[in-house]
């Protein structure tokens, strides 16, 4: 790891494969980094744990295909309570799914299907555990914004339309 003049850290040649998002976990004092894995249709996405000084604690802490874990194209992630939520694509249907993992161990817990999603991209968690999930859309579908209640009920927060085309990041303020 190298510290850039701006105070930012640069990690290179550490084993990331198409990395997309990073979130700091203040409880565990590490960053989680999503990696889509090699281009293609495999269940080979993974999540890395990185220390604040840039050392790789676990390159494939959570790994698609290991112990039945589904993780095809992990993009954004959010942390709330004792869980990690990851925007992903379902390998069987090609539709969106939010994967839920144990915050301490990384163990896969469950999936929340988002049936009409084209490409889930980012997530943010409200203090009450409500999740907001962007859908970037596709070549034929405009983007959207979904909401998932703490009980796992999925709804449309902002419907598909030109204003949500290529929706990417989301934050709760």
VMD Tcl script that draws the C-alpha trace (Angstrom):
set ca {
  {0.00 0.00 0.00}
  {1.11 3.51 -0.74}
  {-0.25 6.74 0.68}
  {-1.06 9.19 -2.10}
  {-0.33 12.91 -1.63}
  {-4.02 13.54 -0.94}
  {-3.88 11.22 2.07}
  {-5.63 8.49 0.14}
  {-4.22 5.00 0.07}
  {-3.45 3.21 -3.17}
  {-3.51 -0.60 -3.26}
  {-2.04 -2.26 -6.33}
  {-1.23 -5.83 -7.27}
  {-2.85 -7.28 -4.13}
  {-5.15 -9.78 -5.87}
  {-8.30 -7.71 -6.35}
  {-10.25 -8.74 -9.47}
  {-12.61 -6.08 -10.83}
  {-13.07 -4.46 -7.43}
  {-16.06 -2.17 -7.15}
  {-16.88 -0.83 -3.67}
  {-15.25 -0.39 -0.29}
  {-16.86 0.25 3.10}
  {-15.21 0.78 6.45}
  {-16.46 -1.34 9.37}
  {-15.67 0.62 12.54}
  {-16.54 -2.31 14.80}
  {-14.03 -4.68 13.18}
  {-11.66 -1.86 12.16}
  {-11.28 -3.02 8.58}
  {-12.47 -2.18 5.10}
  {-14.59 -4.58 3.06}
  {-13.94 -4.52 -0.70}
  {-16.24 -6.17 -3.25}
  {-14.64 -7.95 -6.21}
  {-16.71 -9.07 -9.20}
  {-14.12 -11.72 -10.03}
  {-13.19 -12.66 -13.61}
  {-15.52 -11.48 -16.37}
  {-18.13 -14.09 -17.21}
  {-20.93 -16.07 -15.65}
  {-19.19 -17.75 -12.72}
  {-20.15 -17.80 -9.05}
  {-16.71 -16.37 -8.35}
  {-17.20 -12.94 -6.80}
  {-15.54 -12.29 -3.47}
  {-15.18 -9.81 -0.64}
  {-11.80 -8.86 0.78}
  {-10.94 -7.61 4.26}
  {-8.31 -4.86 4.33}
  {-6.75 -3.24 7.40}
  {-6.74 0.56 7.71}
  {-3.02 0.58 6.82}
  {-3.73 -1.27 3.56}
  {-2.63 -4.79 4.53}
  {-4.79 -7.56 3.09}
  {-6.25 -9.44 6.06}
  {-8.17 -11.90 3.88}
  {-8.25 -11.62 0.08}
  {-11.26 -13.93 -0.24}
  {-12.90 -13.56 3.16}
  {-16.30 -14.21 1.57}
  {-16.09 -16.20 -1.65}
  {-18.77 -17.19 -4.16}
  {-18.98 -20.96 -4.57}
  {-17.35 -21.77 -1.23}
  {-19.62 -23.65 1.18}
  {-22.68 -22.92 -0.97}
  {-22.18 -19.14 -0.90}
  {-23.79 -17.36 -3.87}
  {-21.81 -14.31 -5.00}
  {-21.87 -13.70 -8.75}
  {-21.33 -9.97 -9.28}
  {-21.00 -8.24 -5.91}
  {-21.16 -4.50 -6.41}
  {-22.17 -2.26 -3.50}
  {-22.39 -3.19 0.15}
  {-23.79 -1.84 3.39}
  {-23.31 -2.78 7.01}
  {-26.06 -2.65 9.60}
  {-26.21 -4.30 13.00}
  {-24.60 -7.72 12.82}
  {-25.09 -8.10 9.06}
  {-23.40 -7.20 5.78}
  {-25.67 -6.62 2.78}
  {-24.30 -7.01 -0.75}
  {-25.92 -6.06 -4.08}
  {-25.53 -9.04 -6.41}
  {-26.97 -10.75 -9.47}
  {-28.69 -14.08 -9.09}
  {-26.77 -16.69 -11.08}
  {-29.84 -18.75 -11.97}
  {-32.36 -16.07 -12.91}
  {-30.01 -13.21 -13.77}
  {-32.16 -10.92 -11.64}
  {-31.11 -8.95 -8.62}
  {-30.52 -10.28 -5.14}
  {-29.22 -8.80 -1.93}
  {-26.94 -11.28 -0.17}
  {-26.79 -11.16 3.60}
  {-23.70 -12.23 5.55}
  {-22.73 -12.39 9.20}
  {-20.71 -9.29 10.09}
  {-18.29 -11.11 12.40}
  {-17.66 -14.39 10.57}
  {-18.60 -13.60 6.96}
  {-20.89 -16.66 6.90}
  {-23.68 -16.58 4.32}
  {-27.10 -16.13 5.96}
  {-29.70 -15.61 3.24}
  {-30.67 -13.85 0.02}
  {-33.39 -11.29 -0.60}
  {-34.66 -11.52 -4.19}
  {-35.36 -8.29 -6.05}
  {-37.23 -9.86 -8.99}
  {-37.54 -6.88 -11.33}
  {-34.01 -5.60 -10.93}
  {-31.78 -5.35 -13.99}
  {-28.45 -4.63 -12.22}
  {-28.37 -3.87 -8.52}
  {-25.49 -1.55 -7.81}
  {-25.27 0.11 -4.41}
  {-26.93 -0.08 -1.00}
  {-27.35 2.18 1.99}
  {-28.86 1.30 5.35}
  {-31.02 3.69 7.35}
  {-30.65 3.66 11.14}
  {-33.77 1.47 11.48}
  {-32.33 -1.18 9.11}
  {-34.30 -0.16 6.01}
  {-32.15 -0.69 2.91}
  {-32.16 1.48 -0.20}
  {-30.77 -0.26 -3.29}
  {-29.95 1.30 -6.65}
  {-30.63 -0.51 -9.92}
  {-28.43 0.81 -12.72}
  {-30.65 -0.69 -15.37}
  {-29.44 -2.25 -18.60}
  {-29.28 -1.54 -22.31}
  {-33.07 -1.94 -22.45}
  {-34.19 -1.08 -18.89}
  {-33.95 2.27 -17.15}
  {-32.69 2.31 -13.59}
  {-34.74 2.31 -10.39}
  {-34.41 2.58 -6.63}
  {-35.74 -0.18 -4.38}
  {-36.45 -0.20 -0.67}
  {-36.18 -3.28 1.54}
  {-37.82 -3.19 4.96}
  {-36.04 -4.61 8.02}
  {-38.40 -7.61 7.65}
  {-37.09 -8.23 4.09}
  {-40.10 -6.89 2.16}
  {-39.04 -5.42 -1.19}
  {-40.75 -2.40 -2.70}
  {-40.14 0.22 -5.36}
  {-38.97 3.54 -3.90}
  {-38.42 5.32 -7.26}
  {-39.84 3.61 -10.37}
  {-37.90 3.08 -13.58}
  {-37.60 6.25 -15.58}
  {-35.15 8.61 -17.25}
  {-34.28 10.23 -13.91}
  {-32.93 6.93 -12.57}
  {-31.01 5.85 -15.67}
  {-27.66 4.39 -14.60}
  {-28.43 4.99 -10.91}
  {-25.27 4.17 -9.04}
  {-24.43 5.29 -5.51}
  {-26.94 5.94 -2.76}
  {-26.64 7.45 0.72}
  {-29.03 7.88 3.63}
  {-28.78 11.27 5.29}
}
mol new
graphics top color blue
foreach p $ca { graphics top sphere $p radius 0.5 }
foreach p [lrange $ca 0 end-1] q [lrange $ca 1 end] { graphics top cylinder $p $q radius 0.2 }
display resetview
